[in-house]
């Protein structure tokens, strides 16, 4: 499980940062990639990575401002041109209106997609998606227009098969091990009946990621971020520009750091950086945030962060 940032700037593209987009790579977990926001130029950013667009089967849009949305029609269109791969369906999740925007863009440009495209428009807080491995929920944030934050919870992994215990009890290796790992009961040639549940270690706790759209500070952020392994929080302004942040419905580095501290997250990744912060002022932004919550960093385009299992936590 890995996050890769495709665009980390705010408002409009700059020389150093493209507008908002990131992907959550779940290749080991379910052989797919989930995209969060798709600002203008996202497909160009992808060309500089090893991301295969056909692996992207879910796109979560936080809100309908252009710097989070304008790249979506182009990305969907280009995804059709990947030959030699399966026509994997794609689902777009986002606020009401996202379907109209995409459909109008594709219709006006007479674009025909080679794969099924589905939309799930969100009108309330709560469950967005769930399968046997992941659960995604959303909460309203406080922005100029309707905006969501997403919480991605990985379900616990089954415990490892206790090979040493099986060998100690002289259980013959082979297909029986696979059945025991699946939690089944098996009967040995000598008549012993074993329950697979007795030969599994403790479950491996799943990981949790919170990914926010643009927002002022609001109580729902804490619900999204509580005990998360990673919190991706917008950091449009520095602490000296708190008034600007409020006026434009954004957050400061200090506010983001305080959320991470209060929610007891493990890692804070700050993005959506105003183009006014470069060089020394950008370093100061990160320094101010770390004075409140040390385990954080300001990310830049193409930064990646691997999310470790809890038993293997690191501070990076």
Secondary structure by P-SEA (a helix, b strand, c coil): cccccccccccccccccccbbbbbcccccccbbbbcccccaaaaaaaacccccccccbbbbcccccccccaaaaaaaaaaacccccbbbbbbbcccaaaaaaaaaaaaacccccbbbbbbbbcccccccccccbbbbbbbbbcccbbbbbbbbbcccccccaaaaaaaacccccaaaaaaaabbbbbcccbbbbbcccccccccbbbbbbbbccccccaaaaaaccccccccccccccccaaaaaaaaccccaaaaaaaaaaacccbbbbccccccccaaaaaaaaaaaaacccccccccccbbbbbbcccccccc
